[in-house]
Amino acid sequence: MLTTAKDVLKDAREKHYAVPGFNCVADIMIRGILDRAETLRAPVFLMLYAAEVDDKTWRYYPAIVKAVAGQYTIPIVMHLDHAMEFTVIQAALDDGFTSVMYDGSNLPFDENVEMTRKVVELAAPYGASVEAELGLVGGFDLSAKNNAANILTQPDEVITFVERTGVDSLAVSIGTAHGIYSQLPKLDIPLLKELNAVSTVPLVLHGGSGTPEEQICDAVANGICKFNVYADCRVAMWKCFKKIAAETQRNDPLPKSYIMQLQEALGDVVEEKAKLAGAVGRV
């Protein structure tokens, strides 16, 4: 069933667990994520990364998610990830996304506040939740060419930002990075504790892929209510692709045979992250 991030994360914060969010781009990924999350009785975010949106995406992605969401009993948040343009956010809201993220992390503080507030106002008539980012979670972009440095979130800015924007959740920078790590991160848990103490909204961790398990668990125990995963999904599916190619004898294998294997490989990532988040059995 479709629901908003605000509703899902409220429960997560009250009960001290996190909800994993998985970027996905096709029906194979949607089913692989939802089937395993349903089995685990775990709420989940299905996230569409704004940089991967094209004209047809608006026809396929929300139509598929809305068509199948009613077949599942777990809470499902259809979330637009890292949007920077109002036109893209408006299109997502019109197509039924229940949550959107405006990424103004590259902007000066006051401009980030102003733009985020406008997105909150834009989403309000739809009843959709809004996530924003304060500080900057660096790392590689999808092209794996541009690598941005982290700017850690400051506690005093969190108070002002949340009050002035009315945002529903806040992505913070505490040491993770997007993409594949060249060296393992060391999350600043003392900083996270400070951020959680002053924030009136649930906190989100971007760059969950590749982050050591004990650090994810520590972050969840100290206030993270959602963490994002994409690179780990891509790696798992690519390894599965290569395994299928190496083992397949036929030149015309039946699609169902390898599609199911890809969904299972993705489902294993979902299970691993849901367990780390403490989200299993929460429904």
Secondary structure as the mmCIF struct_conf table of DSSP 4:
data_model
#
loop_
_struct_conf.conf_type_id
_struct_conf.id
_struct_conf.beg_label_comp_id
_struct_conf.beg_label_asym_id
_struct_conf.beg_label_seq_id
_struct_conf.end_label_comp_id
_struct_conf.end_label_asym_id
_struct_conf.end_label_seq_id
STRN STRN1 LEU A 2 LEU A 2
HELX_RH_AL_P HELX_RH_AL_P1 ALA A 5 LYS A 15
TURN_TY1_P TURN_TY1_P1 HIS A 16 HIS A 16
STRN STRN2 VAL A 19 ASN A 23
BEND BEND1 ALA A 26 ALA A 26
HELX_RH_AL_P HELX_RH_AL_P2 ASP A 27 LEU A 40
TURN_TY1_P TURN_TY1_P2 ARG A 41 ARG A 41
STRN STRN3 VAL A 44 TYR A 49
HELX_RH_3T_P HELX_RH_3T_P1 ALA A 50 GLU A 52
TURN_TY1_P TURN_TY1_P3 ASP A 55 LYS A 56
HELX_RH_AL_P HELX_RH_AL_P3 THR A 57 ALA A 69
TURN_TY1_P TURN_TY1_P4 GLY A 70 GLN A 71
BEND BEND2 ILE A 74 ILE A 74
STRN STRN4 ILE A 76 ALA A 83
HELX_RH_AL_P HELX_RH_AL_P4 PHE A 86 ASP A 94
TURN_TY1_P TURN_TY1_P5 ASP A 95 GLY A 96
BEND BEND3 THR A 98 THR A 98
STRN STRN5 SER A 99 TYR A 102
TURN_TY1_P TURN_TY1_P6 SER A 105 ASN A 106
BEND BEND4 LEU A 107 LEU A 107
HELX_RH_AL_P HELX_RH_AL_P5 PHE A 109 ALA A 123
HELX_RH_3T_P HELX_RH_3T_P2 ALA A 124 TYR A 126
TURN_TY1_P TURN_TY1_P7 GLY A 127 GLY A 127
STRN STRN6 SER A 129 LEU A 134
BEND BEND5 GLY A 135 GLY A 135
STRN STRN7 LEU A 136 LEU A 136
STRN STRN8 GLY A 139 PHE A 140
TURN_TY1_P TURN_TY1_P8 LEU A 142 SER A 143
BEND BEND6 ALA A 144 ALA A 144
STRN STRN9 ASN A 147 ALA A 148
HELX_LH_PP_P HELX_LH_PP_P1 ALA A 149 ASN A 150
STRN STRN10 ILE A 151 ILE A 151
HELX_RH_AL_P HELX_RH_AL_P6 PRO A 155 THR A 165
BEND BEND7 ASP A 168 ASP A 168
STRN STRN11 SER A 169 VAL A 172
BEND BEND8 ILE A 174 GLY A 175
STRN STRN12 HIS A 178 HIS A 178
BEND BEND9 GLY A 179 GLY A 179
BEND BEND10 SER A 182 GLN A 183
HELX_RH_AL_P HELX_RH_AL_P7 ILE A 189 VAL A 198
BEND BEND11 THR A 200 VAL A 201
STRN STRN13 LEU A 203 LEU A 205
TURN_TY1_P TURN_TY1_P9 SER A 209 GLY A 210
HELX_RH_AL_P HELX_RH_AL_P8 GLU A 213 ALA A 221
TURN_TY1_P TURN_TY1_P10 ASN A 222 GLY A 223
STRN STRN14 ILE A 224 VAL A 229
HELX_RH_AL_P HELX_RH_AL_P9 ALA A 231 GLU A 247
BEND BEND12 ASN A 251 ASP A 252
HELX_RH_AL_P HELX_RH_AL_P10 PRO A 255 ALA A 277
TURN_TY1_P TURN_TY1_P11 GLY A 278 GLY A 278
TURN_TY1_P TURN_TY1_P12 VAL A 280 GLY A 281
#
